Amino acid sequence: MTENLPIADSGVASIRPRARLISLIGEELISDEPVALVELVKNAFDADASRVEVRFSGADVATPTSILVEDDGVGMTLDTVLNAWLEPGTVLKKRVDRSPGGRPYQGAKGIGRFASARLGSTLLMETKAVDQDRQVSVLLEWGRFDDDSYLEDIKVEYEVVAKADRPQGTSLQIEGLKPGAWDSNGYQRLHARLSRLISPFDDVDDFDILLEIPAAPELSGRVQPPQVVLRPRYLLRGALDSNGTFAGTIVVDGDETPVTRDLARGDRPGCGPFEVEVRAWDRDREGLDPIAVRENMTVAQIRQTLNLYSGVSIYRDGFRVHPYGETGNDWLSLDLRSRQNPVRNLANNQLIAAIRISRDLNPELQDRSTREGMIRNPAHAELEEWFKRVLVLLEEQRYRARPRRDEPKSQDQLFETFDLQSAVAEVVKQLGANHPVTRIVQDAARKVDEGVERVQDVLSRLLMSAGLGHMIDIVIHEIGAPVGKISRELTITEKVLEKKNGAFFRDWVGENFDAMRTWLDQIQALRQRLDPQSGSRRQRATKFDVVAEVRSTVGLHDAILAKHGISVEFQLPDEPLQVRMPQAVLSQVVANLVDNATYWTAANGGDGKDAGRIIVRVEPIADGFVVRVSDNGRGVSEADRDLIFEPYFSQKTNGIGLGLYIARLVTEPYGRIIYRDDGPLPGACFEARFEKGVGR
């Protein structure tokens, strides 16, 4: 121990870190033991090793006491050990970003070697550099790095001996493992992390990882993912370029479809270009039964494997960035997104996905100092947004192949009548589980359950929509009182100020009061536009002018239309078009059609990437009228035209898929809504026909 120095009134001093700082680097900055071993494997990769082996050993197979991490890399000389390896936070990898063999360095912070402090009490490092005949050994006893010592007081022992017959490379012998640190769950997590460590994009084809775990022989050997993970039902591969165009392929049940889609909406990916590979599964029994037969596994085993491997990982320059894709790390909030639209949107536990980036092409995606993930900056937010845009492409194809729910069923009293489980149980009891009639009844019960689930979900969403009318009632009422009070106070204040200040008020302050009155008028106009949507008026038939209602509803979109530079052209009859029907029906249909046209026109940038255009046409017919909304967006493909009016089908990144469906439902009592391929603009064209019961 160094004696305490006398304290002077002034002078200079040095920072004297406690010795425990070194063990803290490993214990506090590395989240758990499997992550610590992954860091040591990364160091082997940085040393240009072609293989690295991780071996557990101990007198009791179930309780390992040591771990050996051994590689055949370039090794280290004594100079490298003393002046680089023993310097935490070394600047070597900041000056040179690639290994002598040309590999991009994975250990950019110079602290990965101290991950061994997380694993055990001592570390014996032995290394022999390429073209050298001497081996360097270093013994680190982490217990000596305690709170009572200063870093300068700890002396590290090393030895150099002749070892001409020893192959080049480095071995790390870690002794004194923490009791209870390794069990079957820990081994499985280690295998999963190591098997996902190397990118699936074939960036690294000259580096093997081997495991030797006496307590888990099924996990020993060359590390690679299980076969069930490598053979998904749904697969998306491709690349997003710097302009926002995705090009790749989608595979569903072995059928491959090329896909090229411009996903830009007047913007570009600020995170930079990236590649993706997305594997997806249906987790219900019907979706997993064929896979279970193929892989000779049970459905429960497949789900357990998916739980262990599922998630969206990020790979940079060939290696995985931790902790993206870890179990429970839903960093994209895919579960919440799936709950909003369970029929179409994939949940986090249905995906094993990889995003490929690089330090060169994605410089704004930067590591946190803790080496746990990346900084949540604007580029990171862009990566999240653009990946979801890409994911929609796979979700569209999956919906076409299997448009059903993947959630467990739920029942309530309203639907108890349709519960056939007791009947199925009686049939099984009377006829046996393998009787042909039993199977027919079981299949019918399953189909009824699926139908009930879909009806329940649609009903819950329509009830939420119905509740909107009550909310609008409250908003209209609550807005009215303060608007009236502000208007009255403004008039009183104006009179007082004008009386006291005369010409000064009229010349300088009067304009501000006029502006405030204009804003109040805008609020009042919005209140009037919302009035037909109130709960008390939504189903009430009233007499109104279709032209005025269409103009008013489109006017609600003025701000967003102006934001995207989209022009609206009205083609309206010269005379008023009076009808008698619920005003809210027309406004809801027009609002949905204009909203879709605005979204896709902005997303497409208009035909030929020119200014966006929307045409709204109103045309009287014999017993009613027609409203047609056209745009110069990307339009609807012929393959999707049978799906766009179905619930939950949406090509928007976070779309729910109920807009056109609800528009269809509310239109049906009065006519129909259709998609036309002969619109006046090159994009989409929807026509709502109100031709019965509209008072004409």
Buried (B, 14 or more C-beta within 10 A) or exposed (E): EEEEEEEEEEEEEEEEEBBBEBBBBBBEBBBBBBBBBBBBBBBBBBBBBBBBBBBBBBEEEEBBBBBBBBBBBBBBBBEBBBEBBBEBEBEEBEEEEEBEBEBBBBBBBBBBBBBBBBBBBBBBBBBBBBEBEBBBBBBBBBEBBEEEBBBEEBEEEBEEEEBEEBEBBBBBBBBBBEEEBBEEEBBBBBBBBBBBBBBBBEBBEEBBBBBBBBBBEEBBEEBBBBEBBEEBBBBBBBBBBEEBBBEBEBBBEEEEEEBEBBBBBBBBBBBBBBBBBBBBBBBBEEBBEEBBEEBEBEBEBBBEBBEBBBBBBBBBBBBBBBBBBBBEBBBBEBBEBBEBBBBBBBBBBBBBBBBBBBBEEBEBBEBEEEBBBBEEEEBBEBBBBBBBBBBBBBBBBBBBEBBBBBBEEEBEEEBEEEBBEEEBEEBBEEBEEEEEEBEEBBEEBBEBBBEBBBEBBBEEBBEEEEEBBEEBBEBBEEBEEEBEEBBEEBEEEBEEBBEEBEEEBEEEBBEEBEEBBEEBEEBBEBBEBBBBBBBEBBEEBEEBBBBEBBBBBBBBBEEBBEEBEBEBEEEBEEEEBEBEBBBBBBBBBBBBBBBBBBBBBBBBBBBEEEBBBBBBBBBBEEEBBBBBBBBBBBBBEEEBEEBBBBBBBBBBBEBBBBBBBBBBBBBEEBBEBBBEEEBBBBBBBBBBBBBEBBEB
